[in-house]
Amino acid sequence: MKHAYCIIAHNEPDLLRTLIKSIDDKRNDIFLLIDKKADFSKFKDIRPQFSNMYFAEPVNIKWGG
């Protein structure tokens, strides 16, 4: 059985790195959406070791709207 994790991120790359590390397993797929307003360079080095990770096209997200 596989699991899919859908994650939306804007900032806090260290927290995202910890989350990715905690769910990193060959049975998991990770789908990551970075807010278009975020600095993508802070997130580009975050990679799981065992999971497949897919990046969605950045979207301008209205937080709390």
PDBQT receptor file of N, H, CA, C and O in Angstrom, charges set to zero:
ATOM      1  N   MET A   1       0.846  -1.176   0.000  1.00  0.00    +0.000 N 
ATOM      2  CA  MET A   1       0.000   0.000   0.000  1.00  0.00    +0.000 C 
ATOM      3  C   MET A   1       0.894   1.243   0.000  1.00  0.00    +0.000 C 
ATOM      4  O   MET A   1       1.898   1.301   0.710  1.00  0.00    +0.000 OA
ATOM      5  N   LYS A   2       0.509   2.237  -0.810  1.00  0.00    +0.000 N 
ATOM      6  H   LYS A   2      -0.306   2.190  -1.386  1.00  0.00    +0.000 HD
ATOM      7  CA  LYS A   2       1.236   3.504  -0.858  1.00  0.00    +0.000 C 
ATOM      8  C   LYS A   2       0.387   4.604  -0.235  1.00  0.00    +0.000 C 
ATOM      9  O   LYS A   2      -0.842   4.531  -0.218  1.00  0.00    +0.000 OA
ATOM     10  N   HIS A   3       1.067   5.616   0.272  1.00  0.00    +0.000 N 
ATOM     11  H   HIS A   3       2.065   5.674   0.258  1.00  0.00    +0.000 HD
ATOM     12  CA  HIS A   3       0.417   6.803   0.814  1.00  0.00    +0.000 C 
ATOM     13  C   HIS A   3       0.887   8.022   0.023  1.00  0.00    +0.000 C 
ATOM     14  O   HIS A   3       2.023   8.075  -0.447  1.00  0.00    +0.000 OA
ATOM     15  N   ALA A   4       0.003   8.988  -0.114  1.00  0.00    +0.000 N 
ATOM     16  H   ALA A   4      -0.921   8.945   0.267  1.00  0.00    +0.000 HD
ATOM     17  CA  ALA A   4       0.353  10.249  -0.772  1.00  0.00    +0.000 C 
ATOM     18  C   ALA A   4       0.207  11.373   0.241  1.00  0.00    +0.000 C 
ATOM     19  O   ALA A   4      -0.813  11.475   0.922  1.00  0.00    +0.000 OA
ATOM     20  N   TYR A   5       1.209  12.199   0.338  1.00  0.00    +0.000 N 
ATOM     21  H   TYR A   5       2.038  12.116  -0.216  1.00  0.00    +0.000 HD
ATOM     22  CA  TYR A   5       1.177  13.366   1.216  1.00  0.00    +0.000 C 
ATOM     23  C   TYR A   5       1.188  14.607   0.347  1.00  0.00    +0.000 C 
ATOM     24  O   TYR A   5       2.077  14.782  -0.487  1.00  0.00    +0.000 OA
ATOM     25  N   CYS A   6       0.206  15.467   0.541  1.00  0.00    +0.000 N 
ATOM     26  H   CYS A   6      -0.515  15.325   1.219  1.00  0.00    +0.000 HD
ATOM     27  CA  CYS A   6       0.111  16.723  -0.190  1.00  0.00    +0.000 C 
ATOM     28  C   CYS A   6       0.450  17.845   0.783  1.00  0.00    +0.000 C 
ATOM     29  O   CYS A   6      -0.231  18.023   1.793  1.00  0.00    +0.000 OA
ATOM     30  N   ILE A   7       1.488  18.593   0.486  1.00  0.00    +0.000 N 
ATOM     31  H   ILE A   7       2.042  18.449  -0.334  1.00  0.00    +0.000 HD
ATOM     32  CA  ILE A   7       1.992  19.617   1.402  1.00  0.00    +0.000 C 
ATOM     33  C   ILE A   7       2.035  20.962   0.682  1.00  0.00    +0.000 C 
ATOM     34  O   ILE A   7       2.511  21.062  -0.449  1.00  0.00    +0.000 OA
ATOM     35  N   ILE A   8       1.531  21.990   1.357  1.00  0.00    +0.000 N 
ATOM     36  H   ILE A   8       1.145  21.909   2.275  1.00  0.00    +0.000 HD
ATOM     37  CA  ILE A   8       1.621  23.361   0.866  1.00  0.00    +0.000 C 
ATOM     38  C   ILE A   8       2.574  24.104   1.794  1.00  0.00    +0.000 C 
ATOM     39  O   ILE A   8       2.420  24.049   3.014  1.00  0.00    +0.000 OA
ATOM     40  N   ALA A   9       3.554  24.797   1.226  1.00  0.00    +0.000 N 
ATOM     41  H   ALA A   9       3.679  24.841   0.235  1.00  0.00    +0.000 HD
ATOM     42  CA  ALA A   9       4.537  25.504   2.048  1.00  0.00    +0.000 C 
ATOM     43  C   ALA A   9       4.704  26.943   1.556  1.00  0.00    +0.000 C 
ATOM     44  O   ALA A   9       4.548  27.241   0.372  1.00  0.00    +0.000 OA
ATOM     45  N   HIS A  10       5.023  27.818   2.501  1.00  0.00    +0.000 N 
ATOM     46  H   HIS A  10       5.150  27.576   3.463  1.00  0.00    +0.000 HD
ATOM     47  CA  HIS A  10       5.293  29.219   2.172  1.00  0.00    +0.000 C 
ATOM     48  C   HIS A  10       6.648  29.656   2.720  1.00  0.00    +0.000 C 
ATOM     49  O   HIS A  10       7.434  30.297   2.023  1.00  0.00    +0.000 OA
ATOM     50  N   ASN A  11       6.908  29.306   3.962  1.00  0.00    +0.000 N 
ATOM     51  H   ASN A  11       6.270  28.785   4.528  1.00  0.00    +0.000 HD
ATOM     52  CA  ASN A  11       8.191  29.614   4.589  1.00  0.00    +0.000 C 
ATOM     53  C   ASN A  11       8.522  28.473   5.540  1.00  0.00    +0.000 C 
ATOM     54  O   ASN A  11       7.908  27.411   5.445  1.00  0.00    +0.000 OA
ATOM     55  N   GLU A  12       9.452  28.651   6.434  1.00  0.00    +0.000 N 
ATOM     56  H   GLU A  12       9.951  29.515   6.511  1.00  0.00    +0.000 HD
ATOM     57  CA  GLU A  12       9.872  27.611   7.377  1.00  0.00    +0.000 C 
ATOM     58  C   GLU A  12      10.477  26.388   6.681  1.00  0.00    +0.000 C 
ATOM     59  O   GLU A  12       9.983  25.277   6.872  1.00  0.00    +0.000 OA
ATOM     60  N   PRO A  13      11.519  26.563   5.892  1.00  0.00    +0.000 N 
ATOM     61  CA  PRO A  13      12.128  25.415   5.216  1.00  0.00    +0.000 C 
ATOM     62  C   PRO A  13      12.692  24.371   6.176  1.00  0.00    +0.000 C 
ATOM     63  O   PRO A  13      12.716  23.186   5.846  1.00  0.00    +0.000 OA
ATOM     64  N   ASP A  14      13.146  24.792   7.358  1.00  0.00    +0.000 N 
ATOM     65  H   ASP A  14      13.126  25.755   7.626  1.00  0.00    +0.000 HD
ATOM     66  CA  ASP A  14      13.659  23.812   8.323  1.00  0.00    +0.000 C 
ATOM     67  C   ASP A  14      12.542  22.910   8.837  1.00  0.00    +0.000 C 
ATOM     68  O   ASP A  14      12.744  21.710   9.023  1.00  0.00    +0.000 OA
ATOM     69  N   LEU A  15      11.379  23.481   9.063  1.00  0.00    +0.000 N 
ATOM     70  H   LEU A  15      11.215  24.456   8.912  1.00  0.00    +0.000 HD
ATOM     71  CA  LEU A  15      10.230  22.686   9.495  1.00  0.00    +0.000 C 
ATOM     72  C   LEU A  15       9.809  21.722   8.389  1.00  0.00    +0.000 C 
ATOM     73  O   LEU A  15       9.502  20.562   8.663  1.00  0.00    +0.000 OA
ATOM     74  N   LEU A  16       9.794  22.188   7.155  1.00  0.00    +0.000 N 
ATOM     75  H   LEU A  16      10.043  23.131   6.932  1.00  0.00    +0.000 HD
ATOM     76  CA  LEU A  16       9.453  21.319   6.028  1.00  0.00    +0.000 C 
ATOM     77  C   LEU A  16      10.469  20.192   5.901  1.00  0.00    +0.000 C 
ATOM     78  O   LEU A  16      10.093  19.048   5.646  1.00  0.00    +0.000 OA
ATOM     79  N   ARG A  17      11.742  20.499   6.075  1.00  0.00    +0.000 N 
ATOM     80  H   ARG A  17      12.047  21.428   6.283  1.00  0.00    +0.000 HD
ATOM     81  CA  ARG A  17      12.796  19.481   6.015  1.00  0.00    +0.000 C 
ATOM     82  C   ARG A  17      12.554  18.404   7.075  1.00  0.00    +0.000 C 
ATOM     83  O   ARG A  17      12.710  17.215   6.796  1.00  0.00    +0.000 OA
ATOM     84  N   THR A  18      12.177  18.810   8.281  1.00  0.00    +0.000 N 
ATOM     85  H   THR A  18      12.050  19.776   8.508  1.00  0.00    +0.000 HD
ATOM     86  CA  THR A  18      11.889  17.855   9.359  1.00  0.00    +0.000 C 
ATOM     87  C   THR A  18      10.676  16.999   9.009  1.00  0.00    +0.000 C 
ATOM     88  O   THR A  18      10.680  15.790   9.238  1.00  0.00    +0.000 OA
ATOM     89  N   LEU A  19       9.639  17.622   8.457  1.00  0.00    +0.000 N 
ATOM     90  H   LEU A  19       9.636  18.605   8.271  1.00  0.00    +0.000 HD
ATOM     91  CA  LEU A  19       8.439  16.884   8.063  1.00  0.00    +0.000 C 
ATOM     92  C   LEU A  19       8.766  15.861   6.982  1.00  0.00    +0.000 C 
ATOM     93  O   LEU A  19       8.363  14.702   7.082  1.00  0.00    +0.000 OA
ATOM     94  N   ILE A  20       9.488  16.278   5.960  1.00  0.00    +0.000 N 
ATOM     95  H   ILE A  20       9.815  17.220   5.879  1.00  0.00    +0.000 HD
ATOM     96  CA  ILE A  20       9.854  15.364   4.870  1.00  0.00    +0.000 C 
ATOM     97  C   ILE A  20      10.659  14.190   5.416  1.00  0.00    +0.000 C 
ATOM     98  O   ILE A  20      10.439  13.042   5.027  1.00  0.00    +0.000 OA
ATOM     99  N   LYS A  21      11.576  14.480   6.304  1.00  0.00    +0.000 N 
ATOM    100  H   LYS A  21      11.755  15.411   6.620  1.00  0.00    +0.000 HD
ATOM    101  CA  LYS A  21      12.401  13.423   6.888  1.00  0.00    +0.000 C 
ATOM    102  C   LYS A  21      11.550  12.424   7.681  1.00  0.00    +0.000 C 
ATOM    103  O   LYS A  21      11.835  11.227   7.685  1.00  0.00    +0.000 OA
ATOM    104  N   SER A  22      10.506  12.921   8.349  1.00  0.00    +0.000 N 
ATOM    105  H   SER A  22      10.275  13.894   8.345  1.00  0.00    +0.000 HD
ATOM    106  CA  SER A  22       9.683  12.039   9.185  1.00  0.00    +0.000 C 
ATOM    107  C   SER A  22       8.743  11.150   8.365  1.00  0.00    +0.000 C 
ATOM    108  O   SER A  22       8.332  10.094   8.846  1.00  0.00    +0.000 OA
ATOM    109  N   ILE A  23       8.394  11.553   7.142  1.00  0.00    +0.000 N 
ATOM    110  H   ILE A  23       8.728  12.411   6.752  1.00  0.00    +0.000 HD
ATOM    111  CA  ILE A  23       7.499  10.726   6.325  1.00  0.00    +0.000 C 
ATOM    112  C   ILE A  23       8.232  10.044   5.168  1.00  0.00    +0.000 C 
ATOM    113  O   ILE A  23       7.603   9.400   4.328  1.00  0.00    +0.000 OA
ATOM    114  N   ASP A  24       9.545  10.184   5.124  1.00  0.00    +0.000 N 
ATOM    115  H   ASP A  24      10.056  10.707   5.806  1.00  0.00    +0.000 HD
ATOM    116  CA  ASP A  24      10.344   9.633   4.041  1.00  0.00    +0.000 C 
ATOM    117  C   ASP A  24      10.371   8.103   4.117  1.00  0.00    +0.000 C 
ATOM    118  O   ASP A  24      10.982   7.521   5.013  1.00  0.00    +0.000 OA
ATOM    119  N   ASP A  25       9.702   7.473   3.164  1.00  0.00    +0.000 N 
ATOM    120  H   ASP A  25       9.206   7.945   2.435  1.00  0.00    +0.000 HD
ATOM    121  CA  ASP A  25       9.625   6.013   3.111  1.00  0.00    +0.000 C 
ATOM    122  C   ASP A  25       9.342   5.630   1.660  1.00  0.00    +0.000 C 
ATOM    123  O   ASP A  25       8.641   6.356   0.956  1.00  0.00    +0.000 OA
ATOM    124  N   LYS A  26       9.875   4.510   1.210  1.00  0.00    +0.000 N 
ATOM    125  H   LYS A  26      10.445   3.920   1.782  1.00  0.00    +0.000 HD
ATOM    126  CA  LYS A  26       9.688   4.108  -0.188  1.00  0.00    +0.000 C 
ATOM    127  C   LYS A  26       8.220   3.874  -0.540  1.00  0.00    +0.000 C 
ATOM    128  O   LYS A  26       7.865   3.862  -1.719  1.00  0.00    +0.000 OA
ATOM    129  N   ARG A  27       7.364   3.689   0.465  1.00  0.00    +0.000 N 
ATOM    130  H   ARG A  27       7.653   3.699   1.422  1.00  0.00    +0.000 HD
ATOM    131  CA  ARG A  27       5.932   3.471   0.223  1.00  0.00    +0.000 C 
ATOM    132  C   ARG A  27       5.148   4.776   0.141  1.00  0.00    +0.000 C 
ATOM    133  O   ARG A  27       3.926   4.747  -0.010  1.00  0.00    +0.000 OA
ATOM    134  N   ASN A  28       5.823   5.918   0.238  1.00  0.00    +0.000 N 
ATOM    135  H   ASN A  28       6.815   5.941   0.361  1.00  0.00    +0.000 HD
ATOM    136  CA  ASN A  28       5.150   7.215   0.235  1.00  0.00    +0.000 C 
ATOM    137  C   ASN A  28       5.525   8.039  -0.987  1.00  0.00    +0.000 C 
ATOM    138  O   ASN A  28       6.660   8.007  -1.462  1.00  0.00    +0.000 OA
ATOM    139  N   ASP A  29       4.539   8.775  -1.480  1.00  0.00    +0.000 N 
ATOM    140  H   ASP A  29       3.617   8.801  -1.094  1.00  0.00    +0.000 HD
ATOM    141  CA  ASP A  29       4.770   9.795  -2.494  1.00  0.00    +0.000 C 
ATOM    142  C   ASP A  29       4.453  11.141  -1.858  1.00  0.00    +0.000 C 
ATOM    143  O   ASP A  29       3.474  11.269  -1.123  1.00  0.00    +0.000 OA
ATOM    144  N   ILE A  30       5.278  12.140  -2.137  1.00  0.00    +0.000 N 
ATOM    145  H   ILE A  30       6.074  12.036  -2.734  1.00  0.00    +0.000 HD
ATOM    146  CA  ILE A  30       5.100  13.466  -1.554  1.00  0.00    +0.000 C 
ATOM    147  C   ILE A  30       4.864  14.460  -2.688  1.00  0.00    +0.000 C 
ATOM    148  O   ILE A  30       5.647  14.544  -3.634  1.00  0.00    +0.000 OA
ATOM    149  N   PHE A  31       3.776  15.206  -2.574  1.00  0.00    +0.000 N 
ATOM    150  H   PHE A  31       3.139  15.137  -1.805  1.00  0.00    +0.000 HD
ATOM    151  CA  PHE A  31       3.433  16.237  -3.547  1.00  0.00    +0.000 C 
ATOM    152  C   PHE A  31       3.571  17.579  -2.835  1.00  0.00    +0.000 C 
ATOM    153  O   PHE A  31       2.908  17.828  -1.828  1.00  0.00    +0.000 OA
ATOM    154  N   LEU A  32       4.435  18.436  -3.365  1.00  0.00    +0.000 N 
ATOM    155  H   LEU A  32       4.974  18.233  -4.183  1.00  0.00    +0.000 HD
ATOM    156  CA  LEU A  32       4.769  19.681  -2.687  1.00  0.00    +0.000 C 
ATOM    157  C   LEU A  32       4.390  20.878  -3.551  1.00  0.00    +0.000 C 
ATOM    158  O   LEU A  32       4.762  20.969  -4.721  1.00  0.00    +0.000 OA
ATOM    159  N   LEU A  33       3.642  21.786  -2.945  1.00  0.00    +0.000 N 
ATOM    160  H   LEU A  33       3.340  21.712  -1.994  1.00  0.00    +0.000 HD
ATOM    161  CA  LEU A  33       3.267  23.045  -3.590  1.00  0.00    +0.000 C 
ATOM    162  C   LEU A  33       3.883  24.178  -2.786  1.00  0.00    +0.000 C 
ATOM    163  O   LEU A  33       3.596  24.331  -1.598  1.00  0.00    +0.000 OA
ATOM    164  N   ILE A  34       4.722  24.965  -3.427  1.00  0.00    +0.000 N 
ATOM    165  H   ILE A  34       4.955  24.841  -4.392  1.00  0.00    +0.000 HD
ATOM    166  CA  ILE A  34       5.345  26.118  -2.780  1.00  0.00    +0.000 C 
ATOM    167  C   ILE A  34       4.576  27.363  -3.218  1.00  0.00    +0.000 C 
ATOM    168  O   ILE A  34       4.337  27.572  -4.407  1.00  0.00    +0.000 OA
ATOM    169  N   ASP A  35       4.194  28.179  -2.249  1.00  0.00    +0.000 N 
ATOM    170  H   ASP A  35       4.387  28.009  -1.283  1.00  0.00    +0.000 HD
ATOM    171  CA  ASP A  35       3.505  29.437  -2.542  1.00  0.00    +0.000 C 
ATOM    172  C   ASP A  35       4.366  30.268  -3.494  1.00  0.00    +0.000 C 
ATOM    173  O   ASP A  35       5.579  30.373  -3.313  1.00  0.00    +0.000 OA
ATOM    174  N   LYS A  36       3.739  30.850  -4.495  1.00  0.00    +0.000 N 
ATOM    175  H   LYS A  36       2.753  30.765  -4.642  1.00  0.00    +0.000 HD
ATOM    176  CA  LYS A  36       4.462  31.632  -5.498  1.00  0.00    +0.000 C 
ATOM    177  C   LYS A  36       5.204  32.819  -4.886  1.00  0.00    +0.000 C 
ATOM    178  O   LYS A  36       6.208  33.270  -5.436  1.00  0.00    +0.000 OA
ATOM    179  N   LYS A  37       4.717  33.330  -3.748  1.00  0.00    +0.000 N 
ATOM    180  H   LYS A  37       3.901  32.963  -3.301  1.00  0.00    +0.000 HD
ATOM    181  CA  LYS A  37       5.358  34.475  -3.088  1.00  0.00    +0.000 C 
ATOM    182  C   LYS A  37       6.588  34.073  -2.280  1.00  0.00    +0.000 C 
ATOM    183  O   LYS A  37       7.350  34.938  -1.848  1.00  0.00    +0.000 OA
ATOM    184  N   ALA A  38       6.789  32.783  -2.071  1.00  0.00    +0.000 N 
ATOM    185  H   ALA A  38       6.169  32.081  -2.422  1.00  0.00    +0.000 HD
ATOM    186  CA  ALA A  38       7.908  32.303  -1.255  1.00  0.00    +0.000 C 
ATOM    187  C   ALA A  38       9.209  32.339  -2.048  1.00  0.00    +0.000 C 
ATOM    188  O   ALA A  38       9.200  32.359  -3.278  1.00  0.00    +0.000 OA
ATOM    189  N   ASP A  39      10.310  32.348  -1.338  1.00  0.00    +0.000 N 
ATOM    190  H   ASP A  39      10.318  32.332  -0.338  1.00  0.00    +0.000 HD
ATOM    191  CA  ASP A  39      11.638  32.276  -1.944  1.00  0.00    +0.000 C 
ATOM    192  C   ASP A  39      11.955  30.804  -2.198  1.00  0.00    +0.000 C 
ATOM    193  O   ASP A  39      12.377  30.088  -1.290  1.00  0.00    +0.000 OA
ATOM    194  N   PHE A  40      11.751  30.360  -3.430  1.00  0.00    +0.000 N 
ATOM    195  H   PHE A  40      11.408  30.942  -4.168  1.00  0.00    +0.000 HD
ATOM    196  CA  PHE A  40      11.908  28.953  -3.771  1.00  0.00    +0.000 C 
ATOM    197  C   PHE A  40      13.319  28.439  -3.501  1.00  0.00    +0.000 C 
ATOM    198  O   PHE A  40      13.501  27.251  -3.234  1.00  0.00    +0.000 OA
ATOM    199  N   SER A  41      14.310  29.310  -3.567  1.00  0.00    +0.000 N 
ATOM    200  H   SER A  41      14.163  30.275  -3.783  1.00  0.00    +0.000 HD
ATOM    201  CA  SER A  41      15.700  28.877  -3.358  1.00  0.00    +0.000 C 
ATOM    202  C   SER A  41      15.913  28.282  -1.967  1.00  0.00    +0.000 C 
ATOM    203  O   SER A  41      16.824  27.476  -1.775  1.00  0.00    +0.000 OA
ATOM    204  N   LYS A  42      15.087  28.668  -1.000  1.00  0.00    +0.000 N 
ATOM    205  H   LYS A  42      14.348  29.323  -1.157  1.00  0.00    +0.000 HD
ATOM    206  CA  LYS A  42      15.205  28.119   0.356  1.00  0.00    +0.000 C 
ATOM    207  C   LYS A  42      14.732  26.668   0.427  1.00  0.00    +0.000 C 
ATOM    208  O   LYS A  42      15.063  25.951   1.372  1.00  0.00    +0.000 OA
ATOM    209  N   PHE A  43      13.963  26.236  -0.565  1.00  0.00    +0.000 N 
ATOM    210  H   PHE A  43      13.694  26.818  -1.332  1.00  0.00    +0.000 HD
ATOM    211  CA  PHE A  43      13.359  24.909  -0.540  1.00  0.00    +0.000 C 
ATOM    212  C   PHE A  43      14.006  23.931  -1.525  1.00  0.00    +0.000 C 
ATOM    213  O   PHE A  43      13.751  22.729  -1.452  1.00  0.00    +0.000 OA
ATOM    214  N   LYS A  44      14.837  24.428  -2.441  1.00  0.00    +0.000 N 
ATOM    215  H   LYS A  44      15.044  25.404  -2.500  1.00  0.00    +0.000 HD
ATOM    216  CA  LYS A  44      15.304  23.581  -3.531  1.00  0.00    +0.000 C 
ATOM    217  C   LYS A  44      16.196  22.423  -3.088  1.00  0.00    +0.000 C 
ATOM    218  O   LYS A  44      16.304  21.430  -3.807  1.00  0.00    +0.000 OA
ATOM    219  N   ASP A  45      16.834  22.524  -1.930  1.00  0.00    +0.000 N 
ATOM    220  H   ASP A  45      16.746  23.331  -1.345  1.00  0.00    +0.000 HD
ATOM    221  CA  ASP A  45      17.706  21.441  -1.476  1.00  0.00    +0.000 C 
ATOM    222  C   ASP A  45      16.982  20.409  -0.616  1.00  0.00    +0.000 C 
ATOM    223  O   ASP A  45      17.607  19.465  -0.133  1.00  0.00    +0.000 OA
ATOM    224  N   ILE A  46      15.690  20.571  -0.418  1.00  0.00    +0.000 N 
ATOM    225  H   ILE A  46      15.182  21.337  -0.811  1.00  0.00    +0.000 HD
ATOM    226  CA  ILE A  46      14.929  19.626   0.399  1.00  0.00    +0.000 C 
ATOM    227  C   ILE A  46      14.499  18.465  -0.485  1.00  0.00    +0.000 C 
ATOM    228  O   ILE A  46      13.663  18.620  -1.374  1.00  0.00    +0.000 OA
ATOM    229  N   ARG A  47      15.073  17.320  -0.232  1.00  0.00    +0.000 N 
ATOM    230  H   ARG A  47      15.752  17.193   0.491  1.00  0.00    +0.000 HD
ATOM    231  CA  ARG A  47      14.779  16.118  -1.011  1.00  0.00    +0.000 C 
ATOM    232  C   ARG A  47      14.668  14.923  -0.073  1.00  0.00    +0.000 C 
ATOM    233  O   ARG A  47      15.477  14.769   0.842  1.00  0.00    +0.000 OA
ATOM    234  N   PRO A  48      13.669  14.084  -0.298  1.00  0.00    +0.000 N 
ATOM    235  CA  PRO A  48      13.604  12.844   0.490  1.00  0.00    +0.000 C 
ATOM    236  C   PRO A  48      14.645  11.850  -0.023  1.00  0.00    +0.000 C 
ATOM    237  O   PRO A  48      15.133  11.960  -1.148  1.00  0.00    +0.000 OA
ATOM    238  N   GLN A  49      14.963  10.904   0.809  1.00  0.00    +0.000 N 
ATOM    239  H   GLN A  49      14.567  10.815   1.723  1.00  0.00    +0.000 HD
ATOM    240  CA  GLN A  49      15.943   9.898   0.425  1.00  0.00    +0.000 C 
ATOM    241  C   GLN A  49      15.261   8.702  -0.243  1.00  0.00    +0.000 C 
ATOM    242  O   GLN A  49      15.819   8.115  -1.171  1.00  0.00    +0.000 OA
ATOM    243  N   PHE A  50      14.063   8.335   0.217  1.00  0.00    +0.000 N 
ATOM    244  H   PHE A  50      13.610   8.812   0.970  1.00  0.00    +0.000 HD
ATOM    245  CA  PHE A  50      13.400   7.125  -0.262  1.00  0.00    +0.000 C 
ATOM    246  C   PHE A  50      12.096   7.389  -1.010  1.00  0.00    +0.000 C 
ATOM    247  O   PHE A  50      11.753   6.640  -1.925  1.00  0.00    +0.000 OA
ATOM    248  N   SER A  51      11.375   8.422  -0.646  1.00  0.00    +0.000 N 
ATOM    249  H   SER A  51      11.654   9.030   0.097  1.00  0.00    +0.000 HD
ATOM    250  CA  SER A  51      10.080   8.734  -1.257  1.00  0.00    +0.000 C 
ATOM    251  C   SER A  51      10.268   9.378  -2.619  1.00  0.00    +0.000 C 
ATOM    252  O   SER A  51      11.315   9.955  -2.912  1.00  0.00    +0.000 OA
ATOM    253  N   ASN A  52       9.234   9.269  -3.447  1.00  0.00    +0.000 N 
ATOM    254  H   ASN A  52       8.383   8.800  -3.209  1.00  0.00    +0.000 HD
ATOM    255  CA  ASN A  52       9.176  10.060  -4.672  1.00  0.00    +0.000 C 
ATOM    256  C   ASN A  52       8.567  11.403  -4.298  1.00  0.00    +0.000 C 
ATOM    257  O   ASN A  52       7.567  11.451  -3.582  1.00  0.00    +0.000 OA
ATOM    258  N   MET A  53       9.160  12.496  -4.774  1.00  0.00    +0.000 N 
ATOM    259  H   MET A  53       9.973  12.457  -5.355  1.00  0.00    +0.000 HD
ATOM    260  CA  MET A  53       8.611  13.818  -4.485  1.00  0.00    +0.000 C 
ATOM    261  C   MET A  53       8.353  14.544  -5.799  1.00  0.00    +0.000 C 
ATOM    262  O   MET A  53       9.191  14.564  -6.700  1.00  0.00    +0.000 OA
ATOM    263  N   TYR A  54       7.161  15.142  -5.879  1.00  0.00    +0.000 N 
ATOM    264  H   TYR A  54       6.479  15.125  -5.147  1.00  0.00    +0.000 HD
ATOM    265  CA  TYR A  54       6.729  15.847  -7.068  1.00  0.00    +0.000 C 
ATOM    266  C   TYR A  54       6.427  17.295  -6.692  1.00  0.00    +0.000 C 
ATOM    267  O   TYR A  54       5.814  17.562  -5.658  1.00  0.00    +0.000 OA
ATOM    268  N   PHE A  55       6.859  18.216  -7.531  1.00  0.00    +0.000 N 
ATOM    269  H   PHE A  55       7.357  17.999  -8.371  1.00  0.00    +0.000 HD
ATOM    270  CA  PHE A  55       6.617  19.634  -7.299  1.00  0.00    +0.000 C 
ATOM    271  C   PHE A  55       5.487  20.105  -8.201  1.00  0.00    +0.000 C 
ATOM    272  O   PHE A  55       5.511  19.877  -9.411  1.00  0.00    +0.000 OA
ATOM    273  N   ALA A  56       4.498  20.762  -7.607  1.00  0.00    +0.000 N 
ATOM    274  H   ALA A  56       4.479  20.947  -6.625  1.00  0.00    +0.000 HD
ATOM    275  CA  ALA A  56       3.428  21.386  -8.379  1.00  0.00    +0.000 C 
ATOM    276  C   ALA A  56       3.899  22.757  -8.843  1.00  0.00    +0.000 C 
ATOM    277  O   ALA A  56       4.803  23.339  -8.243  1.00  0.00    +0.000 OA
ATOM    278  N   GLU A  57       3.301  23.271  -9.893  1.00  0.00    +0.000 N 
ATOM    279  H   GLU A  57       2.567  22.798 -10.381  1.00  0.00    +0.000 HD
ATOM    280  CA  GLU A  57       3.586  24.628 -10.352  1.00  0.00    +0.000 C 
ATOM    281  C   GLU A  57       3.240  25.589  -9.221  1.00  0.00    +0.000 C 
ATOM    282  O   GLU A  57       2.162  25.473  -8.637  1.00  0.00    +0.000 OA
ATOM    283  N   PRO A  58       4.122  26.538  -8.893  1.00  0.00    +0.000 N 
ATOM    284  CA  PRO A  58       3.818  27.488  -7.824  1.00  0.00    +0.000 C 
ATOM    285  C   PRO A  58       2.510  28.256  -8.092  1.00  0.00    +0.000 C 
ATOM    286  O   PRO A  58       2.223  28.647  -9.223  1.00  0.00    +0.000 OA
ATOM    287  N   VAL A  59       1.739  28.457  -7.032  1.00  0.00    +0.000 N 
ATOM    288  H   VAL A  59       1.973  28.139  -6.113  1.00  0.00    +0.000 HD
ATOM    289  CA  VAL A  59       0.452  29.153  -7.113  1.00  0.00    +0.000 C 
ATOM    290  C   VAL A  59       0.471  30.281  -6.106  1.00  0.00    +0.000 C 
ATOM    291  O   VAL A  59       1.022  30.129  -5.016  1.00  0.00    +0.000 OA
ATOM    292  N   ASN A  60      -0.129  31.424  -6.457  1.00  0.00    +0.000 N 
ATOM    293  H   ASN A  60      -0.577  31.547  -7.343  1.00  0.00    +0.000 HD
ATOM    294  CA  ASN A  60      -0.251  32.545  -5.531  1.00  0.00    +0.000 C 
ATOM    295  C   ASN A  60      -1.385  32.225  -4.556  1.00  0.00    +0.000 C 
ATOM    296  O   ASN A  60      -2.561  32.360  -4.893  1.00  0.00    +0.000 OA
ATOM    297  N   ILE A  61      -1.024  31.805  -3.363  1.00  0.00    +0.000 N 
ATOM    298  H   ILE A  61      -0.069  31.694  -3.089  1.00  0.00    +0.000 HD
ATOM    299  CA  ILE A  61      -1.992  31.346  -2.366  1.00  0.00    +0.000 C 
ATOM    300  C   ILE A  61      -2.408  32.506  -1.478  1.00  0.00    +0.000 C 
ATOM    301  O   ILE A  61      -1.569  33.302  -1.057  1.00  0.00    +0.000 OA
ATOM    302  N   LYS A  62      -3.694  32.603  -1.193  1.00  0.00    +0.000 N 
ATOM    303  H   LYS A  62      -4.375  31.956  -1.535  1.00  0.00    +0.000 HD
ATOM    304  CA  LYS A  62      -4.245  33.597  -0.264  1.00  0.00    +0.000 C 
ATOM    305  C   LYS A  62      -4.434  32.895   1.076  1.00  0.00    +0.000 C 
ATOM    306  O   LYS A  62      -5.421  32.185   1.269  1.00  0.00    +0.000 OA
ATOM    307  N   TRP A  63      -3.511  33.085   1.987  1.00  0.00    +0.000 N 
ATOM    308  H   TRP A  63      -2.709  33.662   1.830  1.00  0.00    +0.000 HD
ATOM    309  CA  TRP A  63      -3.538  32.408   3.288  1.00  0.00    +0.000 C 
ATOM    310  C   TRP A  63      -4.601  33.026   4.177  1.00  0.00    +0.000 C 
ATOM    311  O   TRP A  63      -4.657  34.246   4.334  1.00  0.00    +0.000 OA
ATOM    312  N   GLY A  64      -5.444  32.184   4.758  1.00  0.00    +0.000 N 
ATOM    313  H   GLY A  64      -5.399  31.193   4.630  1.00  0.00    +0.000 HD
ATOM    314  CA  GLY A  64      -6.482  32.645   5.687  1.00  0.00    +0.000 C 
ATOM    315  C   GLY A  64      -7.634  33.367   5.000  1.00  0.00    +0.000 C 
ATOM    316  O   GLY A  64      -8.452  34.009   5.658  1.00  0.00    +0.000 OA
ATOM    317  N   GLY A  65      -7.693  33.260   3.692  1.00  0.00    +0.000 N 
ATOM    318  H   GLY A  65      -7.028  32.738   3.158  1.00  0.00    +0.000 HD
ATOM    319  CA  GLY A  65      -8.738  33.955   2.948  1.00  0.00    +0.000 C 
ATOM    320  C   GLY A  65      -9.935  33.077   2.678  1.00  0.00    +0.000 C 
ATOM    321  O   GLY A  65     -10.900  33.524   2.059  1.00  0.00    +0.000 OA
TER     322      GLY A  65
